[in-house]
Amino acid sequence: MVREDWCSVTATSEIISTKWRPVIIDRLLERPRRFNELKRTIQRISSKVLVDNLTKLEEEGILERIVDTNPPISVQYRLTEKGRDLKEVMDAMEQWGEKWLTKEIEM
């Protein structure tokens, strides 16, 4: 049963509408990454903020944390099928930004 106040746009935006989550998703769309590699690709994000966002995205089923227990132990983050399905959303955001925001910067 669908709640009357439920809206798919609102529900989606609650998952991806923070400052950093779209960037994290975009970087993981390229390929799975280790924490430090992911942090290096996102300028100005603190480790704590990255951990908090990765945790929330994992809780939402957007990404999964893969632990390789073979020495040396490593942790990698990769998108789930649910996360990979956001590719079209990320592409649309990029296209919109290129069309409208680059013009504002040039003004």
C-alpha positions as CSV (number, residue, x, y, z in Angstrom):
1,M,0.0,0.0,0.0
2,V,1.3,3.4,-1.0
3,R,1.0,6.2,1.5
4,E,-0.9,9.3,0.3
5,D,2.0,11.6,1.2
6,W,4.6,9.4,-0.5
7,C,6.2,10.8,-3.7
8,S,8.9,9.0,-5.6
9,V,10.7,12.2,-6.4
10,T,10.8,13.2,-2.7
11,A,11.9,9.8,-1.6
12,T,14.7,9.7,-4.2
13,S,15.9,13.2,-3.3
14,E,16.0,12.3,0.4
15,I,18.6,9.6,-0.6
16,I,20.8,11.6,-2.9
17,S,20.2,15.3,-2.1
18,T,23.1,15.9,0.2
19,K,26.1,17.9,-1.0
20,W,28.3,14.9,-1.4
21,R,26.2,11.8,-2.2
22,P,25.7,12.6,-5.9
23,V,29.5,13.0,-6.2
24,I,30.2,9.8,-4.4
25,I,27.7,7.9,-6.6
26,D,29.2,9.5,-9.7
27,R,32.7,8.4,-8.7
28,L,31.5,4.8,-8.0
29,L,29.7,4.7,-11.3
30,E,33.2,4.7,-12.9
31,R,34.4,1.7,-10.9
32,P,34.6,0.3,-7.3
33,R,37.0,2.2,-5.2
34,R,38.8,1.9,-1.9
35,F,38.2,4.6,0.7
36,N,41.4,6.6,0.2
37,E,41.1,6.5,-3.5
38,L,37.5,7.7,-3.3
39,K,38.5,10.5,-0.9
40,R,41.3,11.6,-3.3
41,T,38.8,12.0,-6.1
42,I,36.5,14.2,-4.1
43,Q,38.1,17.6,-3.3
44,R,37.4,19.2,0.1
45,I,35.5,16.3,1.7
46,S,36.6,15.3,5.2
47,S,37.1,11.6,6.1
48,K,34.2,11.9,8.7
49,V,31.8,13.3,6.1
50,L,32.8,10.6,3.6
51,V,32.3,7.8,6.2
52,D,28.9,9.2,7.2
53,N,27.7,9.4,3.6
54,L,29.1,6.0,2.7
55,T,27.3,4.5,5.7
56,K,24.0,6.2,4.8
57,L,24.3,5.0,1.1
58,E,25.0,1.5,2.3
59,E,22.0,1.6,4.6
60,E,19.8,2.7,1.6
61,G,21.2,-0.2,-0.5
62,I,22.9,2.1,-3.0
63,L,26.4,0.7,-2.3
64,E,28.0,-2.2,-0.6
65,R,31.1,-2.4,1.4
66,I,33.3,-5.3,0.3
67,V,36.0,-6.5,2.8
68,D,38.8,-8.6,1.3
69,T,40.2,-10.5,4.3
70,N,43.3,-11.7,2.4
71,P,46.4,-10.0,3.6
72,P,46.6,-7.1,3.4
73,I,43.0,-6.6,4.4
74,S,41.3,-4.0,2.2
75,V,37.8,-2.5,2.0
76,Q,36.3,-1.5,-1.3
77,Y,33.0,0.3,-2.0
78,R,30.9,-0.5,-5.1
79,L,27.4,0.3,-6.3
80,T,24.6,-2.2,-6.0
81,E,22.2,-2.7,-8.8
82,K,20.0,-0.1,-7.1
83,G,22.9,2.3,-7.1
84,R,23.9,1.6,-10.7
85,D,20.3,2.4,-11.7
86,L,21.0,6.0,-10.7
87,K,23.2,6.4,-13.7
88,E,20.5,8.1,-15.8
89,V,19.7,10.4,-12.9
90,M,23.4,11.4,-12.6
91,D,23.7,11.8,-16.3
92,A,20.6,14.1,-16.4
93,M,22.0,16.2,-13.5
94,E,25.3,16.5,-15.4
95,Q,23.6,17.5,-18.6
96,W,21.4,20.0,-16.9
97,G,24.3,21.5,-15.1
98,E,26.4,21.8,-18.3
99,K,23.5,23.5,-20.1
100,W,22.4,25.9,-17.4
101,L,25.1,26.4,-14.8
102,T,28.1,26.9,-17.1
103,K,26.2,29.8,-18.7
104,E,25.7,31.4,-15.3
105,I,29.4,31.1,-14.5
106,E,30.3,32.7,-17.9
107,M,28.0,35.7,-17.2
